Amino acid sequence: MSRRLKTSGAHHRSRMSHDVEYNNSRMIMQKIARLHSERLMNDVSLVVGGVEYPAHRLILCASSQVFQVMLMNPEWSESQESRVVLQESEACAAVFGHFLRYLYTGQIRMNHALVMPFLSLADKYIVKDLAELCLSYMRAHVALAAVKGQLVGWLQYLSNCGHNAVAQECRQFIKQNLDLVAGADDFEHFEPDVFVSLLQESDLVVEDEMTLYQWAVKWLNGQHARLRAAGGGSATQDDAHMQQLVREVMSHIRFPMIPPRALADLILSPLTTNEFFLDRMKIGMMYHKGQMAEACRVTGEEGGRLMFTPRLYTAGQWGTPLTVENFHALPAYHSRTLVFSSHRALADCTDARSCEWVVDIYPKGVWFMKFYQIVWQGTVEVPECVLRTVRLSLTCNERPLGGEVRVRVAILVRGVADRVEHTARVVTRDHRFSGADTVLNLDGLLPYERLNPPCGPAGSRGPARSPYLVGRERDCLKLHVVIVPLDRYCAS
């Protein structure tokens, strides 16, 4: 008896080993898609913007938690109706047919203009897989959105709807490329609280504080025009609203960071004739003259020290561009060197006006040769060492007055995405240079493998492209070294 059972089990396993599993899910999806394309057997119609879309309750409920509740819960009147009217914005109504097709086929075509209405529909009807596709598209095309005038809208929607990770990526891009965003059509669409929060940041990349002031004026003019176009209040109410908005925005412009000559020119501006502006400009002038008794009262206010804290200024007095051309021809472990000077202090009253720096960039790793070190016991052999890292070494060539030079160092790395050249990465470090510490080494400036990707597959043309190489031939590494001094009045 037991012998027959054993034989039967062996036969079963032998038969199972010859089973073949086929996956014909694509054909099944085509059949489901045919129900939609040929409008077969639909049992409900969705009406959006006056257009009627035949659909199937089963597909809608399987794809969307909202449709599942709306069409299956008896407490909802829509569950008893064959024709359901949905209220959508104009942008969402225009793409609703494509949204519905995605529910049947899983296929959708996006671009920078369509991704927002698709994400709005995915969020509204809780279609999580579509929302993830939209967020993935946004991550990959932030630079394109910036030049196409979409990024401000992306940031504000993502922040309001809790997509915080992607919202942070958009905000970081804006801070690093405010010049791109300020020139786009949607710059004036910043909500006041979002725009003000950006002005509070010290890691904004901007040519100088005067440029930021001019962008703030441009944004304010846009708000004034929108207020007049809305026509919701009297002229007196509009003026009062604008005065409050001007004060709220301009309180975050750092007037002491504007040179005295530019401050003097601002006096002629009709925007700066009120007492608020005159007080701020007076503090700026006193700072540059070294008369800090009056200005110090501001440092005691909440956030007051930010007024005396520099941002990441790219103007010539604070740094220099550094370019490594013919990058692919650069041998491994070789470096490029640049010597330049920057202003030593923020205020004009300081006598020592410049500080000399030496920058060495090692984009293809660092090689330490074997050497012998003499110690009191004798000689010690130090073996060679290779570091697969992108290193930037900054040397202070000046003897620090008062024992040290305190600065904020920022390395701005250019990159390309969607054929848009932009600042792709910013590395910052606050450092104190002294007689005993004259060199700052920044390792991991860029991911080594992304700057030096392995060669492409056999038969491909040339090495794989790095997102951090720019130029017509994508053979140029472009950096901008920013060194801004930090004094005792800066925010820590």
C-alpha positions in Angstrom: 0.0 0.0 0.0 2.7 2.4 1.0 4.7 1.5 -2.1 1.8 2.5 -4.5 1.4 5.8 -2.7 5.1 6.6 -3.1 4.9 5.8 -6.9 1.8 7.9 -7.3 3.5 10.9 -5.6 6.6 10.5 -7.9 4.3 10.4 -10.9 2.6 13.6 -9.7 5.9 15.5 -9.3 7.1 14.3 -12.7 3.9 15.6 -14.3 4.2 19.0 -12.4 7.8 19.4 -13.7 6.5 19.6 -17.3 3.9 22.3 -16.6 4.3 25.5 -18.5 2.8 28.8 -17.3 1.9 31.3 -20.0 1.3 35.1 -19.4 -1.3 36.5 -21.8 -2.2 39.4 -19.6 -1.5 41.8 -22.5 -4.3 40.3 -24.5 -6.6 40.5 -21.6 -5.8 44.2 -21.2 -6.5 44.7 -24.9 -10.0 43.1 -24.4 -10.7 45.4 -21.5 -9.4 48.4 -23.5 -11.8 47.4 -26.3 -14.7 47.8 -23.9 -13.7 51.4 -23.5 -12.7 52.3 -27.1 -15.8 50.7 -28.7 -18.1 51.7 -25.9 -19.4 48.2 -25.3 -21.7 47.2 -22.4 -21.2 50.4 -20.5 -23.5 50.8 -17.4 -22.7 54.4 -16.4 -21.9 57.6 -18.0 -19.7 60.3 -16.6 -20.5 63.9 -17.7 -17.6 66.3 -17.5 -17.7 69.8 -19.0 -20.7 69.0 -21.0 -19.1 65.9 -22.6 -20.5 62.4 -21.8 -18.1 59.5 -21.3 -19.5 56.0 -21.3 -17.9 53.8 -18.6 -18.2 50.7 -16.5 -18.8 50.7 -12.8 -16.5 47.7 -12.3 -13.5 49.4 -13.9 -14.1 52.7 -12.2 -14.5 51.0 -8.8 -11.4 48.8 -9.2 -9.3 51.8 -10.2 -10.4 54.5 -7.8 -11.4 54.5 -4.1 -13.5 57.6 -4.7 -15.5 56.0 -7.5 -15.8 52.8 -5.4 -17.6 54.8 -2.6 -19.5 57.0 -5.0 -20.9 54.2 -7.2 -21.3 51.4 -4.7 -22.4 53.0 -1.5 -26.2 53.3 -1.3 -25.9 56.5 0.8 -24.6 58.3 -2.3 -27.3 59.3 -4.8 -24.8 58.6 -7.7 -24.9 54.9 -6.9 -28.5 54.8 -8.1 -27.9 56.9 -11.3 -26.8 55.8 -14.7 -25.6 59.4 -15.6 -23.2 61.1 -13.1 -22.2 64.7 -13.5 -18.7 65.6 -12.2 -17.5 69.1 -11.5 -13.9 69.6 -12.8 -11.7 72.6 -13.5 -11.3 73.6 -17.2 -7.8 72.1 -17.3 -9.0 68.8 -15.8 -12.0 68.6 -18.0 -9.8 69.0 -21.1 -7.8 65.8 -20.2 -10.6 63.8 -18.5 -11.0 61.5 -21.5 -7.2 60.6 -21.3 -7.6 60.1 -17.6 -10.5 57.7 -18.1 -8.6 55.8 -20.8 -5.7 55.3 -18.4 -8.1 53.5 -16.0 -8.8 50.9 -18.7 -5.4 50.6 -20.3 -2.7 51.9 -17.9 -1.4 54.1 -20.8 -1.0 57.8 -20.7 1.0 60.5 -22.4 2.3 63.4 -20.3 4.1 66.7 -20.9 5.0 69.7 -18.7 1.5 71.3 -19.4 -0.6 68.1 -18.9 1.0 66.6 -15.8 -0.7 69.0 -13.4 -4.3 68.3 -14.4 -3.5 64.5 -14.5 -2.1 64.8 -11.0 -5.1 66.8 -9.8 -7.5 64.1 -11.1 -5.3 61.3 -9.6 -5.4 63.0 -6.2 -9.1 63.8 -6.4 -10.1 60.3 -7.3 -7.3 58.6 -5.3 -5.7 56.8 -8.2 -2.4 56.2 -6.5 -0.5 54.5 -9.4 -1.3 57.5 -11.7 -0.2 59.9 -9.0 3.1 58.2 -8.7 3.6 58.4 -12.5 2.9 62.1 -12.4 5.3 62.7 -9.5 8.0 60.7 -11.3 7.6 62.8 -14.4 7.9 66.0 -12.3 11.1 64.8 -10.7 12.6 64.2 -14.1 11.5 67.5 -15.7 11.9 70.2 -13.1 14.3 72.2 -15.3 11.9 72.0 -18.3 9.0 73.2 -16.1 11.1 76.2 -15.0 11.7 77.5 -18.5 8.2 76.7 -19.6 6.6 78.7 -16.8 5.1 75.8 -14.9 7.4 75.3 -11.9 5.8 77.9 -9.6 2.4 76.2 -10.0 3.9 72.8 -9.5 5.6 73.9 -6.2 2.4 75.4 -4.8 0.1 72.5 -5.7 2.6 69.9 -4.4 3.0 71.7 -1.1 -0.7 72.2 -0.6 -1.5 68.5 -1.4 1.2 66.9 0.8 3.6 65.7 -1.9 6.4 67.1 0.2 9.4 65.2 -1.2 8.8 66.4 -4.8 7.8 69.9 -3.5 11.1 70.1 -1.8 13.0 69.2 -5.0 11.1 72.0 -6.9 11.8 74.5 -4.1 15.5 73.5 -4.1 15.7 74.0 -7.9 14.1 77.5 -7.5 16.5 78.5 -4.8 19.5 77.4 -7.0 18.1 78.8 -10.3 16.1 81.9 -9.3 17.3 83.7 -12.4 15.6 81.1 -14.6 12.3 81.3 -12.6 12.3 85.1 -12.4 12.4 85.3 -16.2 9.5 82.8 -16.7 5.9 83.7 -17.2 4.7 82.2 -13.9 7.1 84.2 -11.7 4.4 86.6 -10.6 2.1 83.7 -9.7 4.0 83.0 -6.5 1.6 83.2 -3.6 2.7 85.8 -1.1 3.5 83.4 1.7 5.6 81.2 -0.6 7.5 84.2 -2.1 8.2 85.7 1.3 9.5 82.3 2.6 12.0 82.2 -0.3 13.2 85.7 0.5 14.0 84.5 4.1 16.5 81.9 2.8 20.2 82.5 3.0 21.1 79.9 0.4 19.5 81.6 -2.5 21.8 81.7 -5.5 21.6 85.2 -6.9 24.0 87.6 -8.5 23.7 90.2 -5.7 21.2 91.6 -3.3 20.3 94.4 -5.7 19.2 91.9 -8.3 17.0 90.2 -5.7 15.5 93.6 -4.8 14.6 94.2 -8.5 13.0 90.8 -8.8 10.9 91.6 -5.7 9.8 94.8 -7.3 8.8 92.9 -10.5 6.7 90.5 -8.4 5.1 93.3 -6.5 4.2 95.1 -9.8 2.6 91.8 -10.9 0.5 91.6 -7.7 -0.6 95.2 -8.2 -1.7 94.5 -11.8 -3.6 91.4 -10.7 -5.3 93.3 -7.9 -6.5 96.0 -10.3 -7.7 93.4 -12.9 -9.7 91.6 -10.2 -11.5 94.9 -9.3 -12.8 93.5 -6.0 -12.2 96.6 -3.8 -11.9 100.4 -3.9 -8.7 102.2 -4.9 -8.1 103.0 -1.2 -8.4 99.4 -0.2 -6.1 98.2 -3.0 -3.5 100.8 -2.0 -3.6 99.7 1.7 -3.3 96.1 0.7 -0.3 96.9 -1.6 1.4 98.9 1.2 1.1 96.0 3.6 2.4 93.6 0.9 5.4 95.8 0.0 6.4 96.1 3.7 6.0 92.3 4.2 8.2 91.5 1.1 10.8 94.3 1.4 11.4 93.6 5.1 13.3 90.5 3.9 15.6 92.3 1.5 19.0 92.6 3.1 19.8 96.3 2.5 23.2 96.2 4.3 24.3 93.7 1.5 23.6 96.3 -1.2 26.6 98.6 -2.0 26.4 102.2 -0.9 26.2 103.6 -4.4 23.2 101.3 -5.2 21.6 102.3 -1.9 21.9 106.0 -2.9 20.2 105.3 -6.2 17.3 103.6 -4.5 16.5 106.9 -2.8 15.2 108.2 -6.2 12.8 105.3 -6.5 9.1 106.2 -5.8 8.8 102.9 -4.0 11.3 103.7 -1.3 10.1 107.2 -0.2 8.3 106.0 2.9 9.8 105.8 6.4 10.2 102.0 6.4 12.5 102.1 3.4 14.4 105.1 4.5 15.1 103.4 7.9 16.4 100.2 6.2 18.6 102.1 3.8 20.0 104.2 6.7 20.9 101.0 8.5 22.6 99.8 5.3 24.7 103.0 5.0 25.7 102.8 8.7 26.8 99.2 8.2 29.1 100.1 5.3 30.5 103.0 7.3 31.2 100.8 10.3 28.8 102.8 12.5 27.0 99.8 14.0 25.6 101.3 17.2 22.3 102.1 15.4 22.3 99.1 13.2 22.9 96.7 16.2 19.4 97.4 17.5 18.1 95.4 14.5 20.2 92.4 15.4 18.2 92.1 18.6 14.9 91.7 16.7 13.6 88.3 15.7 15.5 87.3 12.5 17.3 90.6 12.6 20.7 89.1 12.0 19.6 87.8 8.7 19.8 91.4 7.4 23.6 91.2 7.8 23.9 87.7 6.5 25.0 87.3 2.8 23.4 84.9 0.4 25.2 82.9 -2.2 26.2 85.8 -4.4 27.7 85.0 -7.8 28.9 88.6 -8.6 32.6 88.9 -9.4 33.7 90.3 -6.0 32.5 87.1 -4.3 33.8 84.4 -6.5 34.7 83.1 -9.9 33.7 80.5 -12.6 36.0 77.5 -13.1 35.7 75.5 -16.2 37.3 72.1 -17.1 37.2 71.8 -20.9 37.8 68.6 -22.9 36.8 66.7 -19.8 37.0 63.2 -21.4 40.6 63.9 -22.4 41.7 64.7 -18.9 43.8 61.9 -17.5 42.8 60.2 -14.3 43.9 61.9 -11.0 44.9 65.1 -12.8 43.8 68.4 -11.5 43.0 71.9 -12.7 44.1 75.0 -10.7 42.7 78.5 -10.6 43.9 81.5 -8.5 41.5 84.4 -7.8 40.7 87.1 -5.3 37.5 87.9 -3.4 36.4 90.7 -1.1 37.5 90.1 2.4 34.6 91.9 4.1 31.0 92.7 3.5 31.2 96.3 4.6 32.9 99.0 2.5 34.6 100.5 5.6 37.2 97.6 5.9 40.7 98.5 4.7 41.7 95.0 3.6 39.6 94.7 0.5 40.7 91.4 -1.0 41.8 87.9 -0.2 43.7 85.6 -2.6 42.5 82.0 -3.0 43.8 78.9 -4.9 41.3 76.3 -6.1 42.4 72.8 -7.2 39.7 70.6 -8.7 40.3 66.8 -9.0 37.3 65.5 -11.0 38.8 62.1 -11.7 39.9 60.9 -8.3 42.9 61.6 -6.1 46.1 59.5 -6.1 48.6 59.7 -3.2 51.9 58.2 -4.3 53.9 56.0 -1.9 56.3 57.9 0.3 58.5 57.6 3.3 57.9 59.6 6.5 60.7 60.2 8.9 59.7 59.9 12.5 61.8 59.8 15.7 61.9 56.0 15.6 63.2 55.9 12.0 61.5 55.8 8.6 57.9 54.7 8.0 56.7 53.7 4.5 53.3 55.1 3.7 51.7 53.1 0.8 50.1 54.6 -2.2 46.3 55.4 -1.9 43.7 56.1 -4.6 40.4 57.9 -3.7 37.6 57.5 -6.1 36.1 60.9 -5.2 35.6 64.3 -6.8 37.6 66.6 -4.7 37.9 70.4 -4.6 40.7 71.9 -2.5 40.5 75.6 -1.5 43.6 77.3 -0.1 43.7 80.7 1.6 46.9 82.5 0.5 46.4 85.4 2.9 47.7 85.7 6.4 44.4 86.1 8.4 44.1 89.3 10.3 43.0 88.7 13.9 44.0 85.1 13.6 41.3 83.8 11.2 39.1 84.3 8.1 35.5 83.1 8.5 33.7 82.5 5.3 30.9 80.6 3.6 32.1 78.6 0.7 29.6 77.5 -2.0 30.5 75.4 -5.1 27.8 75.7 -7.8 27.9 72.9 -10.3 26.2 73.3 -13.7 24.2 70.5 -15.3 21.9 69.8 -18.2 18.4 68.3 -18.2 15.9 68.5 -21.0 18.5 70.6 -22.9 18.3 73.2 -20.2 21.6 74.2 -18.6 21.1 75.1 -14.9 22.7 74.9 -11.5 22.3 71.3 -10.8 24.1 71.0 -7.4 25.2 73.3 -4.6 27.7 72.3 -1.9 28.2 74.7 0.9 30.5 74.8 3.9 31.1 77.4 6.6 34.8 77.4 7.5 37.4 79.3 9.5 40.8 79.6 7.8 43.7 80.3 10.2 47.5 80.2 10.1 47.4 76.6 11.1 44.4 75.7 8.8 44.8 77.2 5.4 43.3 74.4 3.3 39.7 73.2 3.0 39.2 69.9 1.1 35.7 69.1 -0.1 35.4 65.4 -1.1 32.4 64.0 -2.7 31.7 67.3 -4.5 29.8 65.2 -7.1 28.9 61.5 -7.1 32.0 60.0 -8.7 30.2 57.5 -10.9 27.7 60.0 -12.2 30.5 62.4 -13.3 32.6 59.6 -14.6 30.1 57.0 -15.8 31.4 53.8 -17.3 31.6 53.5 -21.1 28.4 52.7 -22.9 27.7 49.3 -24.4 29.8 47.9 -27.3 29.2 49.8 -30.5 27.9 53.0 -28.7 29.5 56.3 -29.6 31.9 57.5 -27.0 31.5 57.4 -23.2 28.1 57.6 -21.5 26.9 61.1 -20.8 27.1 62.7 -17.4 24.3 65.1 -16.3 27.0 67.3 -14.8 28.8 67.9 -18.2 27.6 70.8 -20.3 28.5 72.4 -23.6 27.7 71.5 -27.2 29.8 68.3 -27.0 28.8 67.6 -23.3 32.5 67.7 -22.6 32.8 70.6 -20.2 32.6 70.7 -16.4 31.5 74.1 -15.2 31.7 75.2 -11.6 31.2 78.6 -9.9 33.2 79.1 -6.6 31.5 81.5 -4.2 33.2 82.8 -1.1 31.3 85.2 1.0 32.8 86.5 4.4 30.9 86.0 7.6 31.3 88.6 10.3 30.1 88.8 13.9 26.7 90.3 12.9 25.7 87.4 10.7 23.2 84.8 11.7 25.0 81.6 12.8 
